[in-house]
């Protein structure tokens, strides 16, 4: 109870005192309310102070009371769910909001970062001065872009960009990709704000002793990445078992992609170097790649938002369960409160649950 009150205290004090700070903390706290399963809320800048007071600082929600490093006792596993790496991939953001509001972790620990790149949610392709807003009935959320806001960066885009851990023959990317969080891992403390965010997230994963990590994404309807899970070869067994569970529960058949050197700078490749069972999950977004504002999201015939959120949640449940089972030295990790149907998620989105 003390931890829950501390978490709520963070939200109340932040919203009442720092409302003009324009940080990612304010942005996220305006979109989600921590449920009883949240035991602590920390700013990402706790892990790297260079983000403090910037639009890139974003809340880290901690769930569960599992002890870490208790002498003579096996530490329970900790999982992490990261969403909002690209702020136009909203199903993952909303899936993380469901977990923050409605889930509990009676065994083990879970860390949730719902808007990893909060800066990306402050602008849109249609309006560089501000984001689009998506009205879901029960709430309004920001629909941003896949890149950080250039007006909020500390460094100008380079002429071209190569991910920090790329091999010598890695092809150079467009300079704006320096503002793509999912090309910047493990990050740099002296880089641009996007690189510093990647650095802070890497430090957070290490400090929280995360063993399993998910990065939730969306892709255009015609992309080969739709309904895919990407992971390093050593974790494909867990992904394959999870894919079977997801298909049983949702009817969606996921395909697997193995991570490799060409994915330098990506979460699933770089987090895996830390010994983390890391997975990237992709669902479809009918508005991509142009973020067409005329595309209906909530009740889209081809890819309704409730289905995308539901599948992300089922994927999170299945991946964490199967990856934890395959960790030989792991204790119990149990997460409760996942939805039982697409319809349940739809009612939650529309505020009728």
C-alpha positions as CSV (number, residue, x, y, z in Angstrom):
1,X,0.0,0.0,0.0
2,X,2.8,2.4,0.8
3,X,4.3,1.8,-2.7
4,X,1.0,2.4,-4.3
5,X,0.5,5.7,-2.4
6,X,4.0,6.7,-3.5
7,X,3.2,6.0,-7.1
8,X,0.0,8.0,-6.9
9,X,1.9,10.7,-5.1
10,X,4.3,11.0,-8.0
11,X,1.4,11.5,-10.4
12,X,-0.5,14.0,-8.3
13,X,2.6,16.1,-7.4
14,X,3.8,16.0,-11.0
15,X,0.5,17.1,-12.5
16,X,-0.1,19.9,-10.0
17,X,3.4,21.3,-9.7
18,X,5.2,20.7,-13.1
19,X,2.3,21.1,-15.5
20,X,4.4,23.6,-17.6
21,X,7.5,21.5,-17.8
22,X,6.5,19.9,-21.1
23,X,8.2,16.7,-20.4
24,X,7.1,13.2,-21.5
25,X,6.1,12.6,-17.8
26,X,3.2,15.1,-18.2
27,X,2.3,13.8,-21.6
28,X,1.9,10.2,-20.4
29,X,0.3,11.0,-17.1
30,X,-2.5,12.9,-19.0
31,X,-3.3,9.7,-21.0
32,X,-3.1,6.9,-18.4
33,X,-4.0,6.4,-14.7
34,X,-2.0,4.0,-12.7
35,X,-4.0,1.0,-11.4
36,X,-3.6,-0.8,-8.1
37,X,-1.1,-3.1,-9.6
38,X,1.5,-0.3,-10.0
39,X,3.8,-0.2,-7.0
40,X,6.1,2.6,-8.1
41,X,6.5,5.2,-10.9
42,X,9.9,6.6,-11.7
43,X,11.1,9.1,-14.4
44,X,13.5,7.6,-16.9
45,X,15.8,10.4,-15.9
46,X,16.4,8.6,-12.6
47,X,18.6,6.3,-14.7
48,X,20.3,9.0,-16.8
49,X,20.0,12.6,-15.4
50,X,20.7,14.1,-18.8
51,X,17.0,13.7,-19.8
52,X,15.7,15.5,-16.7
53,X,13.4,18.4,-17.6
54,X,13.3,17.5,-21.3
55,X,10.4,16.3,-23.5
56,X,12.2,12.9,-23.7
57,X,11.9,12.2,-19.9
58,X,9.1,9.6,-19.6
59,X,7.6,7.5,-16.8
60,X,8.6,4.0,-15.9
61,X,5.8,2.0,-14.2
62,X,7.0,-0.7,-11.8
63,X,4.6,-3.6,-11.0
64,X,5.0,-6.3,-8.4
65,X,6.8,-6.5,-5.1
66,X,9.4,-9.2,-5.9
67,X,12.6,-8.7,-3.9
68,X,15.8,-8.3,-5.8
69,X,19.2,-9.6,-4.7
70,X,18.0,-11.0,-1.3
71,X,20.9,-12.9,0.2
72,X,20.4,-16.6,0.0
73,X,17.2,-16.2,-2.0
74,X,16.6,-16.6,-5.8
75,X,15.6,-13.3,-7.2
76,X,12.3,-13.5,-9.1
77,X,12.5,-12.7,-12.8
78,X,11.7,-9.2,-14.0
79,X,10.1,-8.5,-17.4
80,X,9.9,-5.2,-19.3
81,X,7.3,-4.1,-21.8
82,X,8.3,-1.1,-23.9
83,X,5.9,0.7,-26.3
84,X,5.8,4.0,-28.1
85,X,9.2,3.6,-29.5
86,X,7.5,5.0,-32.6
87,X,4.7,7.3,-31.5
88,X,2.4,6.5,-34.5
89,X,2.2,2.8,-33.5
90,X,-0.6,3.3,-31.1
91,X,-1.8,-0.3,-30.5
92,X,1.3,-1.0,-28.4
93,X,0.9,2.2,-26.4
94,X,-2.7,1.3,-25.6
95,X,-1.7,-2.3,-24.7
96,X,0.8,-1.0,-22.2
97,X,-1.9,1.4,-20.8
98,X,-4.2,-1.7,-20.3
99,X,-1.5,-3.3,-18.3
100,X,-0.8,-0.2,-16.2
101,X,-4.4,0.3,-15.4
102,X,-5.8,-3.2,-15.1
103,X,-3.0,-5.8,-14.5
104,X,-1.4,-7.1,-11.3
105,X,1.9,-9.0,-10.7
106,X,1.5,-11.2,-7.7
107,X,4.8,-13.0,-8.4
108,X,7.9,-11.4,-9.9
109,X,8.2,-7.9,-11.3
110,X,7.2,-6.1,-14.4
111,X,8.4,-2.8,-15.7
112,X,6.3,-0.9,-18.3
113,X,7.4,2.1,-20.4
114,X,4.3,3.1,-22.4
115,X,5.9,5.9,-24.4
116,X,9.6,5.2,-24.8
117,X,10.0,8.1,-27.2
118,X,7.7,10.7,-25.7
119,X,9.1,13.4,-28.0
120,X,7.7,11.6,-31.0
121,X,4.2,12.1,-29.6
122,X,4.6,15.9,-29.6
123,X,4.4,16.4,-33.4
124,X,2.9,14.8,-36.5
125,X,3.6,14.5,-40.2
126,X,0.7,16.8,-40.8
127,X,1.7,19.4,-38.3
128,X,5.3,19.9,-37.1
129,X,4.0,22.2,-34.3
130,X,1.9,19.6,-32.6
131,X,0.5,16.1,-32.5
132,X,-2.7,14.7,-33.8
133,X,-5.2,13.5,-31.2
134,X,-7.2,10.4,-31.5
135,X,-10.6,10.5,-29.7
136,X,-11.5,7.0,-28.4
137,X,-14.5,8.1,-26.4
138,X,-13.1,7.2,-23.0
139,X,-9.8,9.0,-23.6
140,X,-7.9,11.1,-26.1
141,X,-4.4,10.0,-27.0
142,X,-1.7,11.5,-29.1
143,X,-0.9,10.1,-32.5
144,X,2.7,11.2,-33.2
145,X,5.4,10.0,-35.6
146,X,8.1,7.4,-35.8
147,X,10.9,10.0,-35.2
148,X,11.8,12.4,-32.3
149,X,10.7,16.0,-32.7
150,X,13.6,17.8,-34.4
151,X,12.8,21.0,-32.6
152,X,13.5,19.2,-29.3
153,X,16.8,17.6,-30.2
154,X,20.1,18.9,-28.8
155,X,22.0,18.2,-32.1
156,X,21.1,18.7,-35.7
157,X,20.6,15.6,-37.9
158,X,23.8,14.4,-39.5
159,X,24.2,14.1,-43.2
160,X,23.9,10.4,-42.9
161,X,23.6,8.0,-39.9
162,X,25.1,4.6,-39.0
163,X,23.8,2.9,-35.8
164,X,26.4,3.0,-33.0
165,X,27.1,-0.8,-32.9
166,X,27.0,-1.4,-36.7
167,X,29.8,-3.2,-38.4
168,X,32.2,-1.3,-40.7
169,X,30.4,-2.2,-43.9
170,X,26.9,-1.3,-42.6
171,X,25.1,0.9,-45.2
172,X,24.6,4.5,-44.1
173,X,21.0,5.6,-43.4
174,X,19.3,8.9,-44.0
175,X,20.4,11.5,-41.4
176,X,16.9,11.8,-39.9
177,X,17.2,8.2,-38.7
178,X,19.4,9.5,-35.9
179,X,16.0,10.4,-34.4
180,X,14.7,6.9,-34.7
181,X,14.9,5.4,-31.2
182,X,15.0,1.8,-32.7
183,X,18.2,2.5,-34.5
184,X,20.1,4.0,-31.5
185,X,20.6,1.2,-29.0
186,X,22.5,0.8,-26.8
187,X,22.6,4.6,-26.9
188,X,25.2,7.2,-26.0
189,X,25.3,9.6,-23.1
190,X,26.9,12.3,-25.4
191,X,24.7,11.7,-28.4
192,X,21.5,13.5,-29.4
193,X,18.5,13.2,-27.2
194,X,17.2,10.1,-29.0
195,X,20.5,8.4,-28.4
196,X,20.4,9.5,-24.7
197,X,17.0,8.0,-24.4
198,X,18.2,4.7,-25.7
199,X,21.1,5.0,-23.3
200,X,18.7,5.6,-20.4
201,X,16.5,2.7,-21.4
202,X,19.5,0.4,-21.5
203,X,20.6,1.5,-18.1
204,X,17.1,1.0,-16.8
205,X,16.9,-2.6,-18.1
206,X,20.2,-3.3,-16.4
207,X,19.4,-1.6,-13.1
208,X,16.0,-3.4,-12.9
209,X,17.7,-6.7,-13.7
210,X,15.3,-7.4,-16.6
211,X,15.5,-10.9,-18.0
212,X,12.7,-10.7,-20.6
213,X,11.9,-7.6,-22.7
214,X,9.3,-6.8,-25.3
215,X,9.2,-3.9,-27.7
216,X,5.7,-3.4,-29.2
217,X,5.4,-2.0,-32.7
218,X,3.1,-1.7,-35.7
219,X,3.7,-1.8,-39.5
220,X,1.9,-0.8,-42.7
221,X,-0.7,-3.3,-43.9
222,X,1.5,-4.3,-46.9
223,X,4.7,-4.8,-44.9
224,X,6.2,-8.2,-44.5
225,X,6.6,-7.4,-40.8
226,X,2.8,-7.5,-40.1
227,X,2.0,-10.2,-37.5
228,X,5.6,-10.9,-36.8
229,X,7.9,-11.5,-33.9
230,X,11.6,-10.8,-34.2
231,X,14.2,-12.1,-31.8
232,X,17.8,-13.4,-31.6
233,X,18.3,-17.0,-32.7
234,X,18.8,-18.2,-29.1
235,X,15.2,-17.1,-28.2
236,X,13.3,-18.4,-31.3
237,X,12.1,-21.5,-29.3
238,X,10.2,-19.2,-26.8
239,X,8.8,-17.2,-29.7
240,X,7.6,-20.3,-31.5
241,X,5.8,-21.6,-28.4
242,X,4.3,-18.1,-27.9
243,X,3.1,-18.1,-31.5
244,X,1.2,-21.3,-31.0
245,X,-0.5,-19.8,-27.8
246,X,-1.3,-16.6,-29.6
247,X,-3.0,-18.4,-32.5
248,X,-5.0,-20.6,-30.1
249,X,-6.3,-17.5,-28.3
250,X,-6.7,-15.0,-31.2
251,X,-6.7,-16.9,-34.4
252,X,-3.8,-14.8,-35.7
253,X,-0.9,-16.7,-37.1
254,X,2.4,-15.0,-36.3
255,X,5.6,-15.6,-38.3
256,X,9.1,-15.4,-36.8
257,X,12.1,-13.5,-37.9
258,X,15.6,-14.0,-36.5
259,X,17.6,-11.0,-35.5
260,X,21.1,-10.6,-36.9
261,X,24.0,-8.2,-37.5
262,X,21.9,-6.2,-40.0
263,X,19.6,-5.2,-37.0
264,X,22.4,-3.2,-35.3
265,X,20.8,-0.5,-33.2
266,X,17.5,-2.3,-32.9
267,X,16.1,-3.2,-29.5
268,X,15.8,-6.9,-30.0
269,X,19.4,-7.2,-31.2
270,X,21.1,-4.9,-28.7
271,X,19.1,-5.9,-25.6
272,X,19.9,-9.5,-26.4
273,X,23.6,-8.7,-26.1
274,X,22.9,-7.9,-22.4
275,X,21.7,-11.5,-21.9
276,X,18.0,-10.4,-22.1
277,X,15.4,-12.6,-23.9
278,X,14.3,-9.7,-26.1
279,X,11.4,-9.8,-28.6
280,X,9.9,-7.2,-31.0
281,X,6.2,-7.7,-31.9
282,X,4.5,-6.2,-34.9
283,X,0.8,-5.7,-35.6
284,X,-0.7,-3.8,-38.6
285,X,-1.7,-0.2,-38.7
286,X,-3.9,0.8,-41.6
287,X,-2.8,4.4,-41.6
288,X,0.9,3.6,-42.2
289,X,3.2,4.5,-43.8
290,X,1.8,8.0,-44.4
291,X,-0.1,8.3,-41.1
292,X,-3.1,9.3,-43.2
293,X,-5.5,11.2,-40.8
294,X,-8.6,10.2,-42.8
295,X,-8.1,6.5,-42.0
296,X,-10.5,5.4,-39.3
297,X,-8.7,3.6,-36.5
298,X,-11.2,2.5,-33.8
299,X,-13.5,0.5,-36.1
300,X,-11.3,0.0,-39.1
301,X,-12.7,-2.9,-41.2
302,X,-9.3,-4.3,-42.0
303,X,-7.5,-3.8,-38.7
304,X,-9.8,-2.6,-35.9
305,X,-7.9,-1.0,-33.0
306,X,-9.3,-3.3,-30.4
307,X,-8.0,-6.4,-32.2
308,X,-4.5,-4.9,-32.5
309,X,-4.4,-4.0,-28.9
310,X,-5.8,-7.5,-27.9
311,X,-3.2,-9.3,-30.0
312,X,-0.4,-7.2,-28.4
313,X,-1.7,-8.2,-25.0
314,X,-1.9,-11.8,-25.9
315,X,1.6,-11.7,-27.4
316,X,2.9,-10.1,-24.2
317,X,1.3,-12.8,-22.1
318,X,2.5,-15.6,-24.2
319,X,6.0,-14.4,-24.8
320,X,6.7,-13.6,-21.1
321,X,5.2,-16.9,-20.0
322,X,7.2,-19.0,-22.5
323,X,10.4,-17.1,-22.1
324,X,10.2,-17.4,-18.3
325,X,9.6,-21.1,-18.5
326,X,12.8,-21.5,-20.6
327,X,14.9,-19.5,-18.1
328,X,16.5,-22.3,-16.2
329,X,17.3,-20.3,-13.1
330,X,14.2,-18.1,-13.0
331,X,11.7,-18.0,-10.2
332,X,8.0,-17.5,-10.7
333,X,6.7,-14.6,-12.8
334,X,2.9,-14.3,-12.8
335,X,0.8,-11.5,-14.4
336,X,-2.9,-11.3,-13.9
337,X,-5.6,-9.1,-15.5
338,X,-5.1,-9.7,-19.2
339,X,-8.3,-9.4,-21.3
340,X,-10.3,-12.5,-22.3
341,X,-11.6,-11.2,-25.7
342,X,-11.4,-8.5,-28.3
343,X,-14.8,-7.3,-27.2
344,X,-13.5,-6.7,-23.7
345,X,-10.7,-4.5,-25.1
346,X,-13.2,-2.7,-27.3
347,X,-15.4,-1.8,-24.3
348,X,-12.4,-0.6,-22.4
349,X,-11.3,1.6,-25.3
350,X,-14.7,3.2,-25.6
351,X,-15.1,3.6,-21.8
352,X,-18.0,1.1,-21.3
353,X,-16.1,-1.7,-19.5
